Amino acid sequence: MFAYIVRRIAQSFIVLLAVSLICFAIFQFMGDPVLTLAGRYATQEQQEMVRRSLGLDKPFYTQYLAFLGNAAHGDFGLSYVTQVPVLRLIFERLPASIELAVTAMFLSLFLGIALGVVSSLKPHSPGSRVIMTGSLFGISLPTFLVGILLILIFAVLLRVLPPFGRGRVVKVVGNWRTGFLTIDGLRHLILPALTLGMYQLAVLLRLTRGGMLEALQEDYTRTAWAKGLSQRIVMFKHALRNVLIPVVTIAGLQMGELIAFSIVTESIFQWPGSGNLLLTSIYETDHPVIVAYVMITALIVLTINIFIDILYGILNPKISYD
C-alpha cells in the first residue's frame, strides 16, 4: 500500500505540472491584462511600463519557469488587480466554498444512499415511483433554476429561510471562519447546499438503487435470506457494502467538482466563496489568481482520489495494491 501511495503522489505531481503548463498556454489567448490595468485611455508608453512591471514582456518559457520556481516555495505571485498575494485571496474565500461543498456532499451522500436503499426494497411501489420521479427532476433541472425555485418557495413564499449571504460566522482557527457554529450560519447554508447537491443526490440515488437491485438478486444475498438473517443485516451488511464501491467513487469525484465548480450556486446566493473570486478574476483577466485557483482545485481533486483508492481496500478486502 505504501509503495502505491508513493507512486500515486508522484503521478499527481506530473498532473499538476501538466495543468500549470496548459493554464499558462491558454491564458496567452485570453486577453491582455495590461489593457485592463493600464486603463482604456493609457498611452502606448504607459502600457509598456505596466507590461514590464508585471514581467509580461519576457518570453513565455521564462515566465513559466519563474512561476514554477516561485510556486515551489508557496509563492503564486500578486494579484494584478488588488496587488495582494494570491494565496491570501484564495484562502480567505476557500473556507466558505469548502463548507458549502462538504454540506452539499453530506446531504447528497446521506439522502442518496438512504433513498436508494428504500426505493430498492419495493421498486414498484408508489413511494418508490415518487422517489425516482424526483431524482429525474434533480438530474434534468439546471442548477440556476433549482436555486431560483428554492429561493421562490422557501424565502419568498414561505419566508422560513434567508435568500442570500453566508450569515453570521465565527473564527475558529487562524483566518478560518465557519457558519457551522451559529444558527444563522446554518440557516443561510441550507438553500445553497441543497442547490449545489441536488444533481449529485439524484445521481447517487439512482446508482445506489440500481446496485441494490442487482445485489439483492445475487446468490450470497439469497443465502443470507435463507439463513433467516434480519432485513437490516442483509440490506446493509451484505448487499449495501458491495454496492458502496461505485457510489464512493462517484462521490469522491463529485466532491472535488463541488469545491471547484460551485460558481453558479455562489453567484445565485451571493455566497462569499472562491467560486465568486474565480468569476471576478476571469472578468478582470487576473491570470495569477486563475492559475493558482486551478492548481489548488486540481490538488484537492487528486488528494480526494488517492483517499478514495485507499478507502476501496477498507470497503472490499479483496482489493489489494501490493
Secondary structure as a PSIPRED ss2 file (coil, helix, strand):
# PSIPRED VFORMAT (PSIPRED V4.0)

   1 M C   1.000  0.000  0.000
   2 F H   0.000  1.000  0.000
   3 A H   0.000  1.000  0.000
   4 Y H   0.000  1.000  0.000
   5 I H   0.000  1.000  0.000
   6 V H   0.000  1.000  0.000
   7 R H   0.000  1.000  0.000
   8 R H   0.000  1.000  0.000
   9 I H   0.000  1.000  0.000
  10 A H   0.000  1.000  0.000
  11 Q H   0.000  1.000  0.000
  12 S H   0.000  1.000  0.000
  13 F H   0.000  1.000  0.000
  14 I H   0.000  1.000  0.000
  15 V H   0.000  1.000  0.000
  16 L H   0.000  1.000  0.000
  17 L H   0.000  1.000  0.000
  18 A H   0.000  1.000  0.000
  19 V H   0.000  1.000  0.000
  20 S H   0.000  1.000  0.000
  21 L H   0.000  1.000  0.000
  22 I H   0.000  1.000  0.000
  23 C H   0.000  1.000  0.000
  24 F H   0.000  1.000  0.000
  25 A H   0.000  1.000  0.000
  26 I H   0.000  1.000  0.000
  27 F H   0.000  1.000  0.000
  28 Q C   1.000  0.000  0.000
  29 F C   1.000  0.000  0.000
  30 M C   1.000  0.000  0.000
  31 G C   1.000  0.000  0.000
  32 D C   1.000  0.000  0.000
  33 P H   0.000  1.000  0.000
  34 V H   0.000  1.000  0.000
  35 L H   0.000  1.000  0.000
  36 T H   0.000  1.000  0.000
  37 L H   0.000  1.000  0.000
  38 A H   0.000  1.000  0.000
  39 G C   1.000  0.000  0.000
  40 R C   1.000  0.000  0.000
  41 Y C   1.000  0.000  0.000
  42 A C   1.000  0.000  0.000
  43 T C   1.000  0.000  0.000
  44 Q H   0.000  1.000  0.000
  45 E H   0.000  1.000  0.000
  46 Q H   0.000  1.000  0.000
  47 Q H   0.000  1.000  0.000
  48 E H   0.000  1.000  0.000
  49 M H   0.000  1.000  0.000
  50 V H   0.000  1.000  0.000
  51 R H   0.000  1.000  0.000
  52 R H   0.000  1.000  0.000
  53 S H   0.000  1.000  0.000
  54 L H   0.000  1.000  0.000
  55 G C   1.000  0.000  0.000
  56 L C   1.000  0.000  0.000
  57 D C   1.000  0.000  0.000
  58 K C   1.000  0.000  0.000
  59 P C   1.000  0.000  0.000
  60 F H   0.000  1.000  0.000
  61 Y H   0.000  1.000  0.000
  62 T H   0.000  1.000  0.000
  63 Q H   0.000  1.000  0.000
  64 Y H   0.000  1.000  0.000
  65 L H   0.000  1.000  0.000
  66 A H   0.000  1.000  0.000
  67 F H   0.000  1.000  0.000
  68 L H   0.000  1.000  0.000
  69 G H   0.000  1.000  0.000
  70 N H   0.000  1.000  0.000
  71 A H   0.000  1.000  0.000
  72 A H   0.000  1.000  0.000
  73 H C   1.000  0.000  0.000
  74 G C   1.000  0.000  0.000
  75 D C   1.000  0.000  0.000
  76 F C   1.000  0.000  0.000
  77 G C   1.000  0.000  0.000
  78 L E   0.000  0.000  1.000
  79 S C   1.000  0.000  0.000
  80 Y C   1.000  0.000  0.000
  81 V C   1.000  0.000  0.000
  82 T C   1.000  0.000  0.000
  83 Q C   1.000  0.000  0.000
  84 V C   1.000  0.000  0.000
  85 P E   0.000  0.000  1.000
  86 V H   0.000  1.000  0.000
  87 L H   0.000  1.000  0.000
  88 R H   0.000  1.000  0.000
  89 L H   0.000  1.000  0.000
  90 I H   0.000  1.000  0.000
  91 F H   0.000  1.000  0.000
  92 E H   0.000  1.000  0.000
  93 R H   0.000  1.000  0.000
  94 L H   0.000  1.000  0.000
  95 P H   0.000  1.000  0.000
  96 A H   0.000  1.000  0.000
  97 S H   0.000  1.000  0.000
  98 I H   0.000  1.000  0.000
  99 E H   0.000  1.000  0.000
 100 L H   0.000  1.000  0.000
 101 A H   0.000  1.000  0.000
 102 V H   0.000  1.000  0.000
 103 T H   0.000  1.000  0.000
 104 A H   0.000  1.000  0.000
 105 M H   0.000  1.000  0.000
 106 F H   0.000  1.000  0.000
 107 L H   0.000  1.000  0.000
 108 S H   0.000  1.000  0.000
 109 L H   0.000  1.000  0.000
 110 F H   0.000  1.000  0.000
 111 L H   0.000  1.000  0.000
 112 G H   0.000  1.000  0.000
 113 I H   0.000  1.000  0.000
 114 A H   0.000  1.000  0.000
 115 L H   0.000  1.000  0.000
 116 G H   0.000  1.000  0.000
 117 V H   0.000  1.000  0.000
 118 V H   0.000  1.000  0.000
 119 S H   0.000  1.000  0.000
 120 S H   0.000  1.000  0.000
 121 L H   0.000  1.000  0.000
 122 K C   1.000  0.000  0.000
 123 P C   1.000  0.000  0.000
 124 H C   1.000  0.000  0.000
 125 S C   1.000  0.000  0.000
 126 P H   0.000  1.000  0.000
 127 G H   0.000  1.000  0.000
 128 S H   0.000  1.000  0.000
 129 R H   0.000  1.000  0.000
 130 V H   0.000  1.000  0.000
 131 I H   0.000  1.000  0.000
 132 M H   0.000  1.000  0.000
 133 T H   0.000  1.000  0.000
 134 G H   0.000  1.000  0.000
 135 S H   0.000  1.000  0.000
 136 L H   0.000  1.000  0.000
 137 F H   0.000  1.000  0.000
 138 G H   0.000  1.000  0.000
 139 I H   0.000  1.000  0.000
 140 S H   0.000  1.000  0.000
 141 L C   1.000  0.000  0.000
 142 P C   1.000  0.000  0.000
 143 T H   0.000  1.000  0.000
 144 F H   0.000  1.000  0.000
 145 L H   0.000  1.000  0.000
 146 V H   0.000  1.000  0.000
 147 G H   0.000  1.000  0.000
 148 I H   0.000  1.000  0.000
 149 L H   0.000  1.000  0.000
 150 L H   0.000  1.000  0.000
 151 I H   0.000  1.000  0.000
 152 L H   0.000  1.000  0.000
 153 I H   0.000  1.000  0.000
 154 F H   0.000  1.000  0.000
 155 A H   0.000  1.000  0.000
 156 V H   0.000  1.000  0.000
 157 L H   0.000  1.000  0.000
 158 L C   1.000  0.000  0.000
 159 R C   1.000  0.000  0.000
 160 V C   1.000  0.000  0.000
 161 L C   1.000  0.000  0.000
 162 P C   1.000  0.000  0.000
 163 P C   1.000  0.000  0.000
 164 F C   1.000  0.000  0.000
 165 G C   1.000  0.000  0.000
 166 R C   1.000  0.000  0.000
 167 G C   1.000  0.000  0.000
 168 R C   1.000  0.000  0.000
 169 V C   1.000  0.000  0.000
 170 V E   0.000  0.000  1.000
 171 K E   0.000  0.000  1.000
 172 V E   0.000  0.000  1.000
 173 V E   0.000  0.000  1.000
 174 G C   1.000  0.000  0.000
 175 N C   1.000  0.000  0.000
 176 W E   0.000  0.000  1.000
 177 R E   0.000  0.000  1.000
 178 T E   0.000  0.000  1.000
 179 G C   1.000  0.000  0.000
 180 F C   1.000  0.000  0.000
 181 L C   1.000  0.000  0.000
 182 T C   1.000  0.000  0.000
 183 I H   0.000  1.000  0.000
 184 D H   0.000  1.000  0.000
 185 G H   0.000  1.000  0.000
 186 L H   0.000  1.000  0.000
 187 R H   0.000  1.000  0.000
 188 H H   0.000  1.000  0.000
 189 L H   0.000  1.000  0.000
 190 I H   0.000  1.000  0.000
 191 L H   0.000  1.000  0.000
 192 P H   0.000  1.000  0.000
 193 A H   0.000  1.000  0.000
 194 L H   0.000  1.000  0.000
 195 T H   0.000  1.000  0.000
 196 L H   0.000  1.000  0.000
 197 G H   0.000  1.000  0.000
 198 M H   0.000  1.000  0.000
 199 Y H   0.000  1.000  0.000
 200 Q H   0.000  1.000  0.000
 201 L H   0.000  1.000  0.000
 202 A H   0.000  1.000  0.000
 203 V H   0.000  1.000  0.000
 204 L H   0.000  1.000  0.000
 205 L H   0.000  1.000  0.000
 206 R H   0.000  1.000  0.000
 207 L H   0.000  1.000  0.000
 208 T H   0.000  1.000  0.000
 209 R H   0.000  1.000  0.000
 210 G H   0.000  1.000  0.000
 211 G H   0.000  1.000  0.000
 212 M H   0.000  1.000  0.000
 213 L H   0.000  1.000  0.000
 214 E H   0.000  1.000  0.000
 215 A H   0.000  1.000  0.000
 216 L C   1.000  0.000  0.000
 217 Q C   1.000  0.000  0.000
 218 E C   1.000  0.000  0.000
 219 D H   0.000  1.000  0.000
 220 Y H   0.000  1.000  0.000
 221 T H   0.000  1.000  0.000
 222 R H   0.000  1.000  0.000
 223 T H   0.000  1.000  0.000
 224 A H   0.000  1.000  0.000
 225 W H   0.000  1.000  0.000
 226 A H   0.000  1.000  0.000
 227 K C   1.000  0.000  0.000
 228 G C   1.000  0.000  0.000
 229 L C   1.000  0.000  0.000
 230 S C   1.000  0.000  0.000
 231 Q H   0.000  1.000  0.000
 232 R H   0.000  1.000  0.000
 233 I H   0.000  1.000  0.000
 234 V H   0.000  1.000  0.000
 235 M H   0.000  1.000  0.000
 236 F H   0.000  1.000  0.000
 237 K H   0.000  1.000  0.000
 238 H H   0.000  1.000  0.000
 239 A H   0.000  1.000  0.000
 240 L H   0.000  1.000  0.000
 241 R H   0.000  1.000  0.000
 242 N H   0.000  1.000  0.000
 243 V H   0.000  1.000  0.000
 244 L H   0.000  1.000  0.000
 245 I H   0.000  1.000  0.000
 246 P H   0.000  1.000  0.000
 247 V H   0.000  1.000  0.000
 248 V H   0.000  1.000  0.000
 249 T H   0.000  1.000  0.000
 250 I H   0.000  1.000  0.000
 251 A H   0.000  1.000  0.000
 252 G H   0.000  1.000  0.000
 253 L H   0.000  1.000  0.000
 254 Q H   0.000  1.000  0.000
 255 M H   0.000  1.000  0.000
 256 G H   0.000  1.000  0.000
 257 E H   0.000  1.000  0.000
 258 L H   0.000  1.000  0.000
 259 I H   0.000  1.000  0.000
 260 A H   0.000  1.000  0.000
 261 F C   1.000  0.000  0.000
 262 S C   1.000  0.000  0.000
 263 I H   0.000  1.000  0.000
 264 V H   0.000  1.000  0.000
 265 T H   0.000  1.000  0.000
 266 E H   0.000  1.000  0.000
 267 S H   0.000  1.000  0.000
 268 I H   0.000  1.000  0.000
 269 F C   1.000  0.000  0.000
 270 Q C   1.000  0.000  0.000
 271 W C   1.000  0.000  0.000
 272 P C   1.000  0.000  0.000
 273 G C   1.000  0.000  0.000
 274 S H   0.000  1.000  0.000
 275 G H   0.000  1.000  0.000
 276 N H   0.000  1.000  0.000
 277 L H   0.000  1.000  0.000
 278 L H   0.000  1.000  0.000
 279 L H   0.000  1.000  0.000
 280 T H   0.000  1.000  0.000
 281 S H   0.000  1.000  0.000
 282 I H   0.000  1.000  0.000
 283 Y H   0.000  1.000  0.000
 284 E C   1.000  0.000  0.000
 285 T C   1.000  0.000  0.000
 286 D C   1.000  0.000  0.000
 287 H H   0.000  1.000  0.000
 288 P H   0.000  1.000  0.000
 289 V H   0.000  1.000  0.000
 290 I H   0.000  1.000  0.000
 291 V H   0.000  1.000  0.000
 292 A H   0.000  1.000  0.000
 293 Y H   0.000  1.000  0.000
 294 V H   0.000  1.000  0.000
 295 M H   0.000  1.000  0.000
 296 I H   0.000  1.000  0.000
 297 T H   0.000  1.000  0.000
 298 A H   0.000  1.000  0.000
 299 L H   0.000  1.000  0.000
 300 I H   0.000  1.000  0.000
 301 V H   0.000  1.000  0.000
 302 L H   0.000  1.000  0.000
 303 T H   0.000  1.000  0.000
 304 I H   0.000  1.000  0.000
 305 N H   0.000  1.000  0.000
 306 I H   0.000  1.000  0.000
 307 F H   0.000  1.000  0.000
 308 I H   0.000  1.000  0.000
 309 D H   0.000  1.000  0.000
 310 I H   0.000  1.000  0.000
 311 L H   0.000  1.000  0.000
 312 Y H   0.000  1.000  0.000
 313 G H   0.000  1.000  0.000
 314 I H   0.000  1.000  0.000
 315 L H   0.000  1.000  0.000
 316 N C   1.000  0.000  0.000
 317 P C   1.000  0.000  0.000
 318 K C   1.000  0.000  0.000
 319 I C   1.000  0.000  0.000
 320 S C   1.000  0.000  0.000
 321 Y C   1.000  0.000  0.000
 322 D C   1.000  0.000  0.000
